[in-house]
Amino acid sequence: MELVKKSNESSAARQAYNVYEAMGAGRNLSKLVFALYGYTPQDTNYQARYNTCKRWQTTHSWLERVREYDDEQTRQTREQYEADLAEMNERHLKLATDTQKLIADEIKNLIDASEFPASALVSLLKLTTELERAIRAPAVQEQGQAQVTIRIEYVNDWRREGSSNVVIDAG
């Protein structure tokens, strides 16, 4: 809400403006008259109150002021979204890189021990690497959003060499 009084705006006009501003995108003078006075167009005193609000709206540049207010609210919402997105990407990036290290260590241990084919872990390593790439992709960052679809196909018997298919679709 606007707290600064315009130079020649009365206290009543400023209070009405604050209510008008807070109404958001669906605001109009009829809704304002109802919010301030409880009058609908069918009420006897409605037209006089409506005319007063209309005069205040014109005299004190309410339309320009609410446009500036709405633009500022939109800017703040966008900035918060972008900050939240950046924080989420950092979390996902840390998760992907931490998991890469764990998987790489486990692959090395399993190969050294010759215990079983490590194709499933290799697939996971590839998945986390591709996830990291999708998160870091400049085109995705510029768009301000990332849609990543991950599909892993694997064989049920982990003891047999199997093919795995990892698909990363970012964009």
N, C-alpha and C positions, 0 to 999 in steps of 0.2 A: 504494500500500500504506500501511496505517496504521502510522506509526512511533511514535506515542505509546502507551505502555503504560497500560492501564487500572489503576486503583489496586491491585487485588488479583489481577490476572491474572498468572499465572506466565509465565516466559520460554517454556516449551513451548507453553502455550495461546496466547500472543501470536504465536508463530511459526506455529502451526496456523491461527490467524485470518488472518494475512497471506496464506497459501496459499489459504485459503477465499475471501477477498476477491478475489484475483487471478483466480480461476476464472471470474468473470463470471456472466452471467445463468443459465447452465446448472449452476451449482454445486449440490452436495448433499453430504451427509455421506459417502455411500458413495464418491463420487469423491474426497473429501478423504482418507478412510482409504487408498484406493489410492495417491493422490499422496504421502502422507506415509510410508506403511509398505509399500506394494506388496501389500496384502492385498485379496482379493476375498471376497465373502460365503461362498464355499466353504472358505476357509482357517480353520484352527482358531483362530487368534488374532484373527480379524476382529471378532467380537462385542465383545470386551473393548475393543479400540481404538475401535470405533464408539461404544460407551457412553461412553467418555472424551470423545470429540469432542462427543457429544450433551450431556453435562454442561457442557462448556466453552461450547458454543453457548448454552445456556440461562442459565448463571450469568453470562456476560459479555455478554449481549445482542447476540449476533452478528447475528441477523436484522435488528434495528433498525440496527445499525452498517453492515451491507452495503447496506441500503436507502438510508441516507444517502450512502454512498459511490457507489452506482449513480446516485442522483439528481444528485450533484455531477458525475459523469462525463458524464451526459446534458446537464447545464447547460453544461459546458465545450465539449462537442461542438457544441451548438446555437449558442453564442456564436461559436465558430470558423467555423461554417457561415455565420452572419449576417455576420461580418466579411469572409469570402471573397466572399460575394454582393455586399456593398457595394463591395468593391474591384473586382469584375468589372463591376458597373454603372457605376462611375466610368470604367473603361477604355473600356467600350462607349460611354458618353456622350461622352467625349473624342474617340473615333474618329468618332462620328456628327457631332459639331459641327465637327471639323476637316474632315471630308469635305464637309459642307455649305458651308463657306467656299470650299474648292477648286472645288466644282462651281458655286457661284454666280459665282465669278470667271470660270470657263471659259464659262459661259452668256453672261455679259456680253461677253466677248471674241468669241465666235462670233456673237452677235447684232450687235455693232458691225461685224464684218467681213462680215456677210451671207453667210457661207460655206455654211451649211446649217441646216435646222430643228433646233432644239436640244431636240426632244421627249424624246430619250433622257436627256439631262442633266437636263431638268426632272423626269422620272420619278425619277431618282436623288436629286435634291434632295428631292422629295416623300418618297421612301423614307427618307432619313436623318432628315428632320423627324419622320416618323411613328415611326421607331425611337427618336428622342430622347423623343418624347411617351410611348411605351410604357415606357421606362426610368424616366422621371420620375413616372409615374402613381402617386399615393398608394395606391390600392387594391392595386396590384401590390406596392408596397413593404411594405404592412401584411401581406400574405400571406407575405412572405419569399421569394417565388419569382416568376419571370416566365416565361411561356411565350409566345414571340413567333414566329409563323409568318409568313414573308415570301415572297410569290410575285410575281414580275415576269413579265408577258407582254409580248412586244415583237415587232415585225416584223423580219424578217431584213435588209431593205434599209433601212439607216440614212438613206439620202438621201430617202426618202419620209416624209411625215408619217404617223405611225402612232399608234395608241392604245396606251397601256400601262395595265396594271392593277396596282395595288399594294394588297395586302391585309395589314393588320396585325391580328393577333388576339392580344390580350394578356389573359390571365386564366386 
